[in-house]
Amino acid sequence: MSPVMLLVDDDDSFTLLFERAMRKAGIGASLQYVTGGEKAMEYLSAQNGFNDRDRFPFPSLVLLDLKMPGVTGFDVLEWKKEQPELKSLRVVMWSSSELPEDIQKAYDLGAVSYLVKPIDQDGLVEIAKGLEQFLTQPSG
């Protein structure tokens, strides 16, 4: 079975762009998508409709948007730290923010990487290629 990436972003149209970038980059992972931090926590804990792991497989990697209404990416990382069963799950934070304090906080909360969202499709393809290392290397 191919690795699974969970994309958490409040912009629905972004999913299609990212799927296209993954295909262009030759990434064989399947992509699951949820809108917002609350849905991400439900997905990861298999609650509120996400309990069928055939339909909603546990991800190898989470690509987590920082700035979302309601439950932010930081909130999700704080919640994840309290879930022992999610200890080895890798999370890459990404945002349009380049503020050093946002980047530092993401790392402090356990993100394995922090990426600035690109402004074009070529930039998305490069990000997808970079994420492949997190999908293919064992976590731990």
C-alpha angles and dihedrals in degrees: 000000000000121000118267126228120198112210114201113191136135092222109087095191089058092069093067092048091050093046089052091049091051091052092047090050091049094240110163097199121116116239125224119187136201130175111234143352097282091056090047091057091047091049094048093047093043094238138137099022098332096090095102102090091188089064096030106032120193108263129240089208138016120211101201127193114220104207109055129141115258108358108033129203089259089055090053092050091049090050092047091056088061093053109083092191090061096051095111096041110115118224125193113197119210134181146149085249118102093178110139091222091056091049093048093047091052091054092044089055093051108269111153092210141004120215131187112227111251123233097223143039093256089057090051090052090053091050091050090052090050092050092055091081090062091050097049102039119079114253123233 
